[in-house]
């Protein structure tokens, strides 16, 4: 009974690719069920702010 009786998304993934782009962008291609759906995502990866990095080290 995961996801309200719906199958988990991972069951439908046919291909998952990550590609580093200029400017700290990571392109994510997610293709499910043999191209029946295609989702393209991109996100910018930035290093943690110095304050956050210091807090983690203190733990």
C-alpha positions in Angstrom: 0.0 0.0 0.0 2.7 2.5 -1.0 1.6 5.8 -2.5 -2.1 5.2 -1.9 -2.2 1.8 -3.8 -0.3 3.3 -6.7 2.9 1.6 -7.9 6.2 3.3 -6.9 7.7 5.6 -9.6 10.9 3.5 -9.6 8.9 0.6 -11.1 8.3 2.6 -14.3 11.8 4.1 -14.8 13.4 2.9 -18.0 16.4 5.2 -18.0 17.9 7.8 -15.7 20.8 10.1 -16.8 22.7 12.9 -15.2 24.8 15.3 -17.2 27.0 18.1 -15.8 26.4 21.4 -17.7 28.3 24.7 -17.6 27.6 27.0 -14.7 27.1 24.3 -12.1 23.9 23.0 -13.7 23.1 19.3 -13.6 20.7 18.1 -16.3 18.6 15.1 -15.2 16.7 13.0 -17.9 14.1 10.6 -16.5 12.4 8.4 -19.0 9.7 6.0 -18.0 7.9 3.1 -19.6 9.9 3.0 -22.9 9.4 6.7 -23.8 5.6 6.8 -23.0 6.5 9.7 -20.7 9.6 11.9 -20.6 10.5 14.2 -17.8 13.5 16.5 -18.0 14.7 18.3 -14.9 17.7 20.6 -14.3 19.0 22.0 -11.0 22.0 24.2 -10.1 24.4 22.7 -7.6 26.1 25.1 -5.3 28.5 24.5 -2.4 26.9 24.9 1.0 27.1 28.4 2.6 30.0 28.7 4.9 27.7 29.1 8.0 26.0 25.8 7.2 29.3 24.0 6.7 30.6 25.2 10.0 27.4 24.1 11.8 27.7 20.5 10.4 31.4 20.3 11.5 30.4 21.3 15.0 28.0 18.3 15.2 
